[in-house]
């Protein structure tokens, strides 16, 4: 049955509205499923199997991640199991993501304001001119931050590392990012001293990030 021309425009508007609602619902549903998949993969992580390829030449090459021998610091591969006994924040980020850099700064500010220089440099001379290195830790928190760059080139990561006073351990995180079915950057994974994932943060939520870092730092 043909549509009366005087109702055609109204009919097309209704069709467009219904189509838009279906698309929005499908998109939201897809995003929710992806988030659930990411969370499932993250909470199933076995830290003893995690390996990272370091980005050599960054400002914080002198940092150690539970590595006893100085010569080990020159190696390309970081074995996450060597960090057992210390809390870890694993950052998925990228130099091409402004939000990532903003959240990295939030992590840095939170660590140094609330956990009193919680990240410990292996070499006390590193960043000696930085205001962040002027305070010494008197607490038992020694959080390690592994900054896992996603789909980024080494030169960009190196430049970024020299632009901020952050003793992060810079690694290539692209492979793990895809393995975990991550939904995007920025994202932060919080790992206890025992090597268990305790929390996950996705996107830009400074208040939630603050609470999760505090909880991680205060955990025995």
trRosetta pair geometry for C-beta under 8 A, 3 or more apart (Angstrom, degrees):
i j d omega theta_ij theta_ji phi_ij phi_ji
3 7 5.8 -119 176 82 97 101
3 8 5.3 119 114 -90 123 76
3 11 5.7 -58 -155 -8 152 165
4 7 4.7 64 71 16 94 105
4 8 7.3 -139 93 -38 46 77
5 8 5.3 -27 -148 -11 40 122
7 10 5.2 -62 -163 47 61 114
7 11 5.6 67 139 -31 84 104
8 11 5.6 -57 -149 35 30 113
8 12 6.3 27 156 -18 66 106
9 12 5.8 -55 -147 36 31 110
9 13 6.4 34 153 -21 64 104
10 13 5.7 -53 -151 33 32 113
10 14 6.6 33 151 -19 64 105
11 14 5.8 -56 -154 35 32 112
11 15 6.4 32 151 -19 66 105
12 15 5.5 -50 -146 36 35 113
12 16 6.2 36 154 -19 66 105
13 16 5.7 -55 -148 37 30 111
13 17 6.3 31 153 -21 64 107
14 17 5.7 -54 -147 35 30 112
14 18 6.4 28 156 -17 65 106
15 18 5.9 -56 -148 38 29 109
15 19 6.2 30 154 -19 64 109
16 19 5.7 -56 -147 38 29 113
16 20 6.3 32 154 -22 64 106
17 20 5.7 -53 -148 34 30 112
17 21 6.5 31 153 -20 63 105
18 21 5.7 -54 -151 34 32 112
18 22 6.4 32 152 -19 65 105
19 22 5.7 -56 -150 36 32 111
19 23 6.3 30 153 -19 66 106
20 23 5.7 -55 -147 37 31 111
20 24 6.2 30 155 -18 66 107
21 24 5.8 -55 -146 38 29 110
21 25 6.2 29 156 -18 64 109
22 25 5.8 -56 -146 38 28 110
22 26 6.2 26 156 -18 64 109
23 26 5.8 -57 -146 38 28 110
23 27 6.2 29 155 -21 64 108
24 27 5.8 -56 -147 36 28 111
24 28 6.3 25 157 -15 64 108
25 28 5.9 -58 -148 39 28 108
25 29 6.1 28 155 -19 65 110
26 29 5.7 -56 -145 38 29 112
26 30 6.2 31 155 -21 65 107
27 30 5.7 -55 -147 35 28 111
27 31 6.3 28 154 -18 64 107
28 31 5.7 -54 -147 36 31 112
28 32 6.3 32 154 -21 65 106
29 32 5.7 -54 -149 35 31 112
29 33 6.4 31 153 -18 65 105
30 33 5.8 -54 -149 36 31 110
30 34 6.3 32 153 -19 65 107
31 34 5.7 -54 -148 37 31 113
31 35 6.3 34 153 -21 64 105
31 183 7.2 77 -156 -150 75 134
32 35 5.7 -52 -148 34 31 113
32 36 6.4 31 153 -18 64 105
33 36 5.7 -55 -150 36 32 111
33 37 6.4 34 151 -20 65 105
34 37 5.6 -53 -149 35 32 113
34 38 6.4 35 152 -21 65 105
34 181 6.9 -145 -160 156 74 105
34 183 5.0 112 132 -100 114 105
35 38 5.6 -53 -150 35 32 113
35 39 6.4 32 153 -18 65 106
35 183 5.6 -8 -85 -47 65 152
35 202 7.1 -133 -133 33 104 172
36 39 5.7 -52 -146 37 32 112
36 40 6.4 35 154 -22 64 105
37 40 5.8 -54 -150 34 30 112
37 41 6.5 27 155 -16 64 107
37 181 4.8 -56 126 112 112 148
38 41 6.0 -60 -151 38 29 108
38 42 6.2 28 154 -21 66 110
38 180 6.1 57 -145 145 71 89
38 181 5.2 -134 -83 97 66 85
38 182 5.4 86 -130 -112 120 37
38 183 5.3 -80 -40 -24 153 92
38 187 7.9 -98 171 -140 139 159
38 200 7.9 155 128 178 100 153
38 202 7.6 80 109 -83 148 139
39 42 5.7 -56 -144 36 30 112
39 43 6.2 18 164 -10 67 109
39 200 6.1 -163 -117 49 80 161
40 43 6.4 -62 -145 41 24 101
40 44 6.4 15 158 -12 61 116
41 44 6.0 -70 -150 42 28 107
41 45 7.4 59 148 -57 60 80
41 179 7.3 171 -179 129 137 67
41 180 4.3 162 118 -150 131 63
41 181 5.5 136 -6 30 152 99
42 45 5.9 -22 -169 -24 39 114
42 180 5.8 58 -70 -160 72 125
42 189 5.8 -151 -156 -115 118 121
42 197 5.7 169 150 -169 82 163
42 200 5.4 72 121 -88 160 137
43 197 5.2 -140 -116 81 48 131
43 200 7.7 -85 -56 -32 85 127
45 50 7.1 23 -177 -61 107 118
45 180 7.6 -8 -76 -102 108 116
45 189 7.5 56 0 -179 161 148
45 191 7.9 -79 94 -99 135 116
45 197 5.3 89 44 -37 114 128
46 49 4.5 50 92 13 107 111
46 50 7.4 -177 94 -29 57 82
47 50 5.4 -42 -153 9 45 121
47 80 4.9 -117 -174 120 82 121
47 81 6.0 135 127 -84 86 63
47 83 7.5 -99 175 64 129 103
47 84 7.1 138 111 -75 135 90
47 88 7.9 136 -128 34 136 149
47 191 6.2 108 -84 -160 134 143
47 195 3.9 -132 41 -161 140 102
47 196 7.9 -97 -12 -57 122 25
48 80 7.5 -127 -88 82 18 92
48 81 4.4 53 -122 -88 61 123
48 195 6.8 37 -41 -176 80 154
50 79 7.6 127 89 -164 66 47
50 80 3.6 9 81 14 115 139
50 81 7.4 152 49 -35 82 71
50 176 7.4 37 -140 -108 96 138
51 77 5.8 -19 -170 -163 104 109
51 78 7.1 150 -162 76 52 52
51 79 6.0 -22 -107 -104 75 60
51 80 7.2 -122 -73 -6 28 88
52 77 7.0 142 75 -156 45 56
52 78 4.4 -15 62 57 100 104
52 80 6.8 86 -10 -55 104 92
52 146 6.7 -158 -47 -169 171 131
52 148 6.9 -110 -129 -104 127 100
52 171 3.7 -7 169 -166 125 154
52 172 7.0 162 -170 51 78 61
52 173 7.3 -16 -131 -84 107 68
52 176 7.6 -37 -96 -20 83 139
53 76 5.7 -9 -150 158 78 97
53 77 6.2 -36 -100 -97 56 63
53 78 7.8 -163 -76 16 9 81
53 171 6.1 129 71 -163 43 88
53 172 4.7 -9 71 33 102 113
54 75 7.6 105 19 103 131 58
54 76 5.6 -156 41 -164 90 43
54 77 7.1 -145 -4 -77 90 11
54 78 5.6 98 -56 -27 99 105
54 169 7.2 -69 -120 176 101 90
54 170 6.8 85 -162 87 70 64
54 171 5.4 -58 -102 -102 43 77
54 172 7.9 -75 -16 -1 1 79
55 58 5.5 69 98 -37 99 118
55 149 6.8 37 -44 15 143 132
55 154 5.2 175 -147 -134 101 86
55 157 4.8 -52 -178 105 167 143
55 158 6.6 -147 151 -61 116 78
55 161 7.8 177 97 -32 126 142
55 170 4.3 -54 45 121 116 108
55 171 6.3 -167 -10 -105 82 20
55 172 6.4 122 -61 -48 89 75
56 61 6.7 55 -150 -112 59 122
56 76 6.8 -62 -43 -108 117 74
56 154 7.7 -1 48 -159 63 132
57 61 6.8 42 -56 -62 7 133
57 154 7.2 74 49 164 123 111
57 158 4.9 -15 108 -116 106 131
58 61 5.8 146 63 -51 68 80
58 157 6.6 -54 -88 133 114 93
58 158 5.4 -132 -89 -116 62 63
58 161 3.8 -7 -158 95 97 176
58 162 7.6 -151 -159 -42 57 76
58 170 4.5 121 -52 30 167 137
59 127 7.4 68 156 -70 115 99
59 161 4.3 -169 10 142 94 96
59 162 4.9 151 -60 -86 114 58
60 63 4.6 9 165 -13 99 119
60 121 7.6 -123 -144 -117 94 95
60 126 6.9 79 -124 178 63 144
60 127 8.0 -6 -92 -35 83 118
60 161 6.4 -119 7 -168 88 121
60 166 7.5 -68 -43 104 137 58
60 167 4.9 137 -120 -146 132 56
60 168 6.1 156 30 61 159 44
60 169 6.5 -114 111 -88 126 44
60 170 6.9 127 54 -6 107 94
61 73 6.9 107 161 159 74 107
62 73 6.9 30 -137 175 35 151
62 121 6.7 31 102 -171 103 100
62 122 5.8 -146 147 62 75 101
62 123 4.2 -51 160 20 133 127
62 126 4.9 -166 66 -73 134 132
63 73 7.8 160 75 -138 38 118
63 121 5.9 -89 -99 -133 79 61
63 122 5.4 135 -147 0 32 101
63 123 8.0 -106 -75 17 37 83
63 126 7.4 -109 -60 67 72 176
63 167 5.6 136 -82 -179 131 97
63 169 5.5 -128 93 -82 136 88
64 67 4.4 -128 -158 47 102 91
64 72 7.9 68 -132 85 102 106
64 73 6.0 -76 -92 -88 82 111
64 122 3.7 85 0 -77 100 140
65 78 5.7 45 45 -156 148 119
65 80 7.8 -59 149 -122 137 43
65 82 5.8 92 111 95 86 107
65 83 5.0 -42 172 -77 96 98
65 144 5.8 92 -129 -156 86 147
65 146 7.4 43 -111 -80 142 104
65 169 5.7 16 -61 -79 120 166
66 82 4.0 177 88 149 115 80
66 83 4.9 -168 -3 -91 130 37
66 84 7.1 72 -116 38 170 54
66 85 6.9 121 -108 51 129 110
66 86 6.6 -158 -61 10 109 125
66 144 7.9 -56 -24 -64 91 156
67 72 4.4 -150 -173 96 126 130
67 73 6.0 156 95 -68 148 73
67 82 5.9 36 -70 157 65 148
67 122 7.8 -25 61 -99 92 151
68 72 7.3 64 55 17 55 142
69 72 4.6 98 74 -10 90 105
69 73 8.0 -148 103 -13 58 78
70 73 5.7 -41 -169 12 47 116
71 74 6.0 -49 -169 24 50 111
71 75 7.9 62 139 -33 65 93
72 75 5.6 -36 -166 6 52 119
73 122 7.3 -149 -91 70 141 162
78 82 7.5 -115 -174 43 72 122
78 146 7.5 -176 108 -125 154 123
78 169 6.8 98 -98 159 165 135
78 171 6.1 -91 28 -91 130 134
79 82 5.1 88 83 -12 91 104
80 83 5.6 -47 -171 22 57 115
80 88 7.5 32 -160 -112 102 173
80 146 7.6 -39 -109 -54 100 165
80 195 8.0 118 133 -132 102 102
81 84 5.7 -6 -173 -24 56 112
81 195 7.2 12 -121 -110 65 140
83 86 5.4 -87 -179 58 77 104
83 88 5.5 59 142 -71 144 127
83 144 5.4 -114 -145 50 124 158
84 193 7.1 79 -174 172 54 57
84 194 7.3 18 -152 -152 92 23
84 195 5.2 -25 -108 -54 95 112
85 193 5.5 7 -159 -169 18 96
86 142 5.2 -72 -133 93 111 99
86 143 7.0 155 169 -116 95 23
86 144 5.2 73 122 -13 129 110
86 193 6.1 70 -28 -118 4 80
87 141 7.2 -33 33 -151 127 80
87 142 7.6 139 34 71 80 55
87 143 4.9 -38 85 -107 101 76
87 144 7.2 172 90 23 47 73
87 190 7.5 -10 -176 -171 105 81
87 191 6.7 159 -162 87 58 61
87 192 6.1 -39 -111 -142 83 32
87 193 5.6 -48 -60 -58 65 71
87 216 5.0 141 -178 168 145 99
87 217 6.8 -144 60 -90 158 40
87 219 6.7 117 -83 58 133 113
88 143 7.1 150 -99 -162 21 71
88 144 5.0 -25 -108 70 75 96
88 145 7.6 152 -161 -91 60 27
88 146 6.3 7 -170 0 110 107
88 190 7.6 157 86 -158 58 38
88 191 4.1 -6 60 60 101 112
89 107 6.4 174 130 -152 157 131
89 143 6.1 29 -7 177 101 118
89 144 7.5 -175 27 89 65 48
89 145 4.9 -14 65 -112 101 75
89 146 7.3 -178 88 29 51 66
89 188 5.8 -15 -171 -167 99 109
89 189 7.3 149 -161 74 48 49
89 190 6.0 -15 -106 -103 71 65
89 191 7.6 -168 -76 22 26 79
89 213 7.1 -2 -82 -110 141 89
89 216 7.0 112 -69 112 94 169
90 146 5.0 -14 -113 67 69 107
90 148 6.1 17 -177 -7 88 123
90 173 7.9 141 177 -118 99 134
90 188 6.9 148 76 -160 51 53
90 189 4.2 -12 58 57 107 102
90 190 8.0 -147 23 -63 76 23
90 191 6.6 52 -13 -12 105 117
91 100 8.0 114 168 -164 110 93
91 103 7.7 168 -144 112 115 107
91 104 6.4 76 -168 -99 158 86
91 107 6.7 -88 -82 -27 131 168
91 145 6.5 21 -11 -174 114 95
91 146 6.9 -176 24 89 74 52
91 147 4.8 -14 63 -117 120 59
91 148 6.2 173 82 26 56 73
91 168 7.3 -42 30 -145 134 136
91 186 6.9 -28 -167 -160 90 103
91 187 7.7 150 -159 82 46 48
91 188 5.5 -17 -103 -105 65 81
92 100 8.0 -92 116 -125 55 116
92 148 5.4 -31 -98 78 56 106
92 150 5.6 39 -172 -39 89 126
92 173 5.6 -155 -117 131 75 149
92 177 5.6 121 -137 -103 127 105
92 182 5.9 -144 -172 -152 175 162
92 185 5.1 -129 127 -105 90 91
92 186 6.4 155 84 -157 70 51
92 187 4.4 8 48 55 116 91
92 188 7.5 -147 22 -71 72 36
92 189 7.7 62 -17 -11 97 97
93 97 6.6 -142 -169 63 65 123
93 100 3.7 135 -153 -173 86 119
93 101 7.2 117 -175 -62 124 46
93 103 7.2 -156 -102 71 115 107
93 104 5.8 48 -119 -59 164 114
93 147 6.1 -40 38 -163 124 89
93 148 7.2 123 24 69 71 54
93 149 6.4 -46 79 -105 73 53
93 150 6.9 163 73 10 22 96
93 185 5.4 134 -120 -167 29 126
93 186 5.1 8 -99 -114 80 94
94 97 4.4 82 65 4 95 106
94 100 5.3 130 40 11 58 169
94 149 6.0 98 -106 -159 56 73
94 150 4.9 -71 -65 60 106 83
94 151 6.3 -6 -114 63 135 80
94 152 5.1 -179 -141 -60 81 116
94 185 5.2 119 1 76 99 165
95 100 7.7 -90 -67 84 16 132
95 101 7.3 55 -134 -65 45 113
95 149 7.1 3 -18 -138 86 118
95 152 5.4 108 14 -136 96 130
95 156 4.3 -154 47 153 160 116
95 157 6.3 -138 -38 -78 124 52
95 159 7.7 67 -133 69 152 100
95 160 5.0 -138 -104 -54 112 139
96 151 7.9 -53 31 99 130 97
96 152 6.9 -168 -3 -100 96 92
96 156 7.7 1 -43 170 80 157
97 100 3.6 73 91 -1 114 113
97 101 6.9 166 95 -10 65 79
97 185 5.1 -172 4 100 172 115
97 186 6.7 169 121 -49 140 78
98 101 5.8 -56 -152 37 36 108
98 102 6.3 40 150 -22 67 105
99 102 5.4 -52 -148 35 35 116
99 103 6.4 29 155 -15 67 105
99 185 7.5 151 84 121 100 74
99 186 5.8 -140 121 -4 90 101
99 203 7.6 -38 163 -157 140 52
99 204 5.4 -95 -157 -62 114 117
100 103 6.0 -61 -150 39 29 104
100 104 6.3 34 151 -23 65 105
100 185 4.9 4 -82 147 120 113
100 186 4.2 147 -110 -69 65 101
101 104 5.5 -46 -146 32 34 117
101 105 6.6 37 153 -20 62 102
101 160 7.5 -124 -108 -147 111 124
102 105 5.8 -57 -158 34 31 111
102 106 6.6 34 145 -22 64 104
102 186 8.0 -138 62 -9 77 144
102 204 6.9 12 93 -118 129 114
103 106 5.1 -45 -147 32 41 117
103 107 6.5 47 151 -22 66 97
103 186 4.3 -158 47 78 148 166
103 188 7.2 -144 155 -39 127 117
103 204 6.5 -131 -67 -107 110 69
103 206 7.8 -148 -113 -90 73 73
103 209 6.8 -163 -151 -97 96 162
104 107 5.7 -50 -154 31 33 113
104 108 6.5 33 149 -18 64 106
104 147 7.0 41 -123 -120 121 122
104 164 7.6 108 124 87 121 172
104 166 6.9 -7 162 -116 105 173
104 168 7.6 -44 -157 -52 112 154
104 186 7.4 -149 -40 -118 75 145
105 108 5.5 -52 -148 37 34 114
105 109 6.2 33 155 -18 67 106
105 164 7.4 -124 -92 -136 84 144
106 109 5.9 -55 -144 39 29 109
106 110 6.1 27 157 -19 64 110
106 206 5.3 -132 -135 -126 144 92
106 209 5.7 56 130 103 131 150
106 210 7.6 -91 173 -63 107 79
107 110 5.9 -61 -147 38 26 109
107 111 6.3 25 158 -20 64 109
107 145 6.6 121 147 -124 134 140
107 188 7.0 165 -85 -104 128 145
107 209 7.0 -91 -77 172 70 126
107 213 6.8 167 -135 -88 68 141
108 111 6.0 -58 -149 34 26 109
108 112 6.4 3 163 -1 63 112
108 132 7.6 -54 179 -113 106 148
108 164 7.3 -120 -66 163 169 127
108 165 7.9 122 -169 84 141 68
108 166 4.9 -82 -100 -106 131 110
109 112 6.4 -71 -147 47 25 97
109 113 5.7 11 164 -11 67 119
110 113 6.1 -61 -132 43 23 101
110 114 5.7 -18 -178 18 64 118
110 115 7.8 41 137 2 67 99
110 209 6.9 -148 -33 128 161 96
110 210 5.4 -156 -117 -116 131 69
110 213 4.7 84 132 78 136 160
110 214 7.6 -100 179 -49 113 78
111 114 7.1 -73 -127 51 12 83
111 115 5.3 -46 -161 44 55 115
111 117 7.9 59 139 -122 90 12
111 118 4.7 -112 -171 38 94 115
111 119 6.1 27 160 -18 147 98
111 143 6.2 -123 -129 64 118 135
111 145 7.4 -79 -62 -47 159 130
111 213 6.6 -104 -71 -176 69 135
111 217 7.7 164 -125 -79 67 133
112 115 7.4 -45 -77 57 16 73
112 116 7.3 50 -159 -123 44 15
112 117 5.9 39 -126 -74 77 48
112 118 7.3 -130 -77 11 43 81
112 132 5.5 -81 -110 -141 154 96
112 135 7.3 125 -164 52 93 130
114 210 7.7 120 -22 -162 155 85
114 213 7.1 113 66 112 136 111
114 214 5.8 -66 150 -96 151 91
114 217 6.9 147 115 49 104 164
115 118 3.4 11 115 -56 126 126
115 137 7.7 -4 142 -126 76 110
115 139 6.2 -120 -169 69 67 144
115 141 4.4 -84 -164 94 118 150
115 143 6.5 46 116 3 165 121
115 213 7.6 -112 -24 152 126 101
115 214 7.9 -168 -56 -111 98 54
115 217 4.4 -121 -94 -144 129 149
116 135 6.1 -112 -163 139 76 128
116 136 8.0 11 159 103 102 32
116 137 5.2 130 115 -122 93 64
116 138 6.2 -39 126 31 153 75
116 139 5.4 119 52 5 120 113
116 141 7.7 116 51 56 81 113
117 120 7.7 77 144 -85 89 60
117 132 7.2 142 -107 170 87 74
117 133 7.6 95 -128 -124 123 37
117 135 4.8 -167 -36 95 125 93
117 136 6.2 -88 62 -147 157 15
117 137 4.4 -130 84 -59 98 84
118 137 6.4 110 -95 -109 33 132
118 139 7.2 -35 -99 73 83 116
118 141 4.4 -41 -130 120 109 108
118 142 6.3 -169 -180 -111 69 21
118 143 4.5 28 137 24 122 99
118 217 6.0 -77 -116 -122 152 118
119 142 7.4 93 -120 -171 26 53
119 143 5.8 -56 -75 81 71 76
119 144 6.7 106 -129 -109 88 34
119 145 5.9 -43 -98 4 136 102
119 167 4.9 174 123 77 128 113
119 168 7.8 -49 -153 -78 163 46
120 137 6.7 -74 -84 13 95 144
120 142 5.0 -20 -8 -148 121 101
121 124 6.3 138 87 -95 113 33
121 126 4.6 -157 -162 53 146 123
121 127 7.0 -163 -72 31 152 107
121 133 7.3 0 -5 -119 140 114
121 167 5.3 -113 -78 -130 89 152
122 126 7.8 56 54 -4 63 137
123 126 4.9 96 81 -26 95 102
124 128 7.9 63 140 -88 64 98
125 128 5.4 -34 -166 -49 53 123
126 133 7.4 -168 95 -103 63 148
126 167 6.9 94 117 -106 131 114
127 130 4.0 -22 174 11 100 129
127 132 6.7 -24 146 68 138 100
127 133 4.7 154 107 -37 99 139
127 165 5.6 116 -151 -152 130 93
127 167 6.7 -110 0 -66 146 98
128 133 6.0 -103 -113 101 30 148
129 133 7.9 51 46 47 22 125
130 133 4.7 83 70 4 94 102
130 134 7.6 -140 102 -24 56 82
130 165 3.8 148 -142 -144 136 138
131 134 5.6 -37 -162 1 46 122
131 165 7.2 116 41 83 68 168
132 135 7.7 -65 -176 29 38 92
132 165 4.8 163 15 127 126 122
132 166 7.7 32 54 -86 175 43
132 167 7.9 -161 116 -11 133 97
133 165 7.5 -116 -20 180 93 121
137 141 7.2 -129 -158 68 129 74
137 142 7.2 119 131 -90 169 75
139 217 7.8 34 127 171 141 107
141 217 4.2 11 -125 -161 145 89
141 218 7.5 -31 -76 -65 122 37
143 213 7.8 9 -107 -158 170 88
143 216 6.7 74 -104 122 124 116
143 217 6.1 -58 -45 -95 124 84
144 169 6.8 2 179 1 98 125
145 166 7.6 -65 84 171 147 104
145 167 7.5 116 46 95 110 65
145 168 4.6 -68 104 -118 111 80
145 169 6.8 161 90 18 57 76
146 168 7.2 124 -128 -174 13 86
146 169 5.0 -33 -111 71 64 105
146 171 6.0 -8 -175 14 98 123
147 166 7.9 75 -47 124 144 128
147 168 4.0 42 -18 159 121 138
147 169 6.7 166 20 72 76 44
147 170 5.1 -27 72 -102 107 62
147 171 7.0 149 77 24 53 69
147 173 8.0 -111 141 -26 41 130
148 171 5.3 -26 -105 76 68 95
148 172 7.2 18 -157 125 72 17
148 173 2.4 86 164 -70 103 137
148 176 6.5 -56 -170 61 151 127
148 177 7.0 173 132 -53 122 98
149 152 4.0 -77 165 45 118 134
149 157 4.9 -79 -57 -94 162 127
149 170 6.6 24 -22 -166 112 91
149 171 7.2 -175 16 86 79 40
149 172 6.1 -47 62 -117 91 44
149 173 5.7 147 51 21 31 95
149 174 7.5 -19 105 -41 64 82
150 173 5.3 -52 -69 84 72 99
150 174 5.3 124 -142 -91 55 65
150 177 4.7 76 -115 -63 115 166
150 182 7.8 -105 -108 80 149 147
150 185 5.4 -170 39 -52 139 135
151 174 5.5 110 -54 -109 53 116
151 177 8.0 -93 -20 69 83 156
152 156 5.5 -116 -176 75 99 124
152 157 5.6 103 127 -54 128 101
152 172 7.9 -156 60 -124 86 73
152 174 7.8 -166 20 -57 66 108
153 156 5.1 89 65 7 80 103
153 157 7.3 -155 96 -5 40 90
154 157 5.6 -60 -150 39 35 111
154 158 6.1 36 155 -22 71 106
155 158 5.7 -52 -146 35 31 113
155 159 6.4 32 155 -19 64 104
156 159 5.8 -53 -149 36 31 111
156 160 6.3 32 152 -20 64 106
157 160 5.6 -55 -149 36 31 113
157 161 6.3 34 153 -24 65 105
157 170 5.5 143 166 -178 121 137
158 161 5.7 -53 -148 32 30 113
158 162 6.7 20 156 -11 63 107
158 170 8.0 165 -80 103 50 163
159 162 6.1 -66 -154 40 31 105
159 163 6.4 31 150 -27 66 112
160 163 5.5 -61 -150 30 34 114
160 164 7.0 -7 167 9 68 105
161 164 7.2 -79 -150 48 25 83
161 166 7.6 -110 -141 65 62 92
161 168 7.3 -125 -120 60 95 100
161 170 5.7 -74 -78 -40 132 148
172 175 7.2 53 125 6 99 94
173 176 5.3 -65 -163 52 69 107
173 177 5.3 83 136 -39 88 103
174 177 5.5 -56 -147 31 27 119
174 178 6.7 18 160 -11 64 104
175 178 6.2 -62 -156 38 29 103
175 179 6.1 31 150 -23 66 111
176 179 5.2 -54 -141 38 36 117
176 180 6.1 26 162 -12 69 108
177 180 6.4 -66 -151 41 21 101
177 182 4.7 -65 -165 25 72 136
177 185 7.9 -30 -135 -61 135 100
178 181 7.3 30 -177 -77 38 38
178 182 7.4 -71 -71 25 24 91
182 185 7.6 40 143 -61 133 65
182 187 5.9 -149 -154 26 118 157
183 187 7.5 116 50 -68 79 138
183 202 6.5 30 57 -151 119 139
184 187 7.1 129 85 -37 50 110
184 202 7.5 87 62 -165 84 102
184 203 7.7 46 83 -76 112 74
186 202 7.9 169 98 -153 57 41
186 203 7.1 131 64 -105 74 11
186 204 7.4 84 44 -69 109 67
187 200 7.1 -9 -176 -173 100 90
187 201 6.6 165 -159 89 54 58
187 202 4.9 -6 -112 -108 94 68
187 203 7.7 22 -86 -20 69 44
188 200 7.3 161 86 -158 56 45
188 201 4.3 2 53 55 99 108
188 209 6.8 81 33 -127 149 101
188 212 7.5 139 99 101 125 142
189 197 6.1 -50 -176 -132 104 109
189 199 7.8 164 -159 89 43 53
189 200 5.7 -10 -110 -109 65 77
189 201 8.0 -151 -67 27 29 71
190 197 7.0 104 76 -159 55 62
190 198 5.1 -64 107 64 103 90
190 199 4.1 10 44 57 128 90
190 200 7.1 -138 17 -66 84 35
190 201 7.5 66 -25 -9 105 98
190 212 5.7 -140 -47 166 152 110
190 213 7.8 -148 -105 -88 126 46
190 215 7.9 47 169 83 160 101
190 216 4.9 -125 -162 -80 121 134
191 195 6.4 -7 177 -145 111 33
191 196 6.8 158 -156 76 68 28
191 197 5.6 -41 -98 -95 73 53
191 198 6.9 147 -118 7 20 86
192 195 6.8 -50 74 18 76 19
192 196 4.8 -1 35 55 116 83
192 197 7.9 -144 1 -72 83 6
192 198 5.1 90 -45 -37 99 123
192 216 7.4 -143 -94 -139 59 82
192 219 6.1 -83 -128 119 98 152
193 219 7.2 -165 -4 108 101 109
193 220 7.9 -84 22 118 140 45
197 200 7.2 21 174 -56 117 93
198 215 7.7 -151 131 121 132 114
198 216 6.7 156 69 -98 137 88
198 219 7.4 -111 -100 -63 174 165
199 212 4.9 -156 118 -145 154 117
199 215 7.2 81 -21 82 151 133
199 216 7.2 -115 32 -62 123 105
201 205 6.8 -138 -162 57 103 105
201 208 6.2 161 -125 117 110 110
201 209 5.4 89 -160 -94 161 78
201 212 5.8 -154 -55 34 123 164
205 208 4.1 15 124 27 120 117
205 209 6.1 147 91 -22 69 88
206 209 5.5 -57 -146 37 31 115
206 210 6.3 38 154 -26 65 104
207 210 5.7 -50 -152 29 31 115
207 211 6.8 26 153 -15 63 104
208 211 5.9 -57 -152 37 34 109
208 212 6.3 29 154 -17 68 109
209 212 5.9 -60 -146 38 30 108
209 213 6.3 28 158 -18 66 107
210 213 6.1 -58 -149 36 26 107
210 214 6.4 24 155 -17 62 110
211 214 5.7 -57 -148 37 30 112
211 215 6.3 31 154 -21 65 107
212 215 5.6 -51 -145 35 32 113
212 216 6.4 33 155 -19 64 105
213 216 5.7 -55 -148 37 31 111
213 217 6.2 29 155 -19 66 109
214 217 5.8 -57 -145 37 29 110
214 218 6.2 15 161 -10 65 114
215 218 6.2 -66 -143 43 25 102
215 219 6.5 41 155 -43 62 99
216 219 5.9 -43 -153 8 30 116
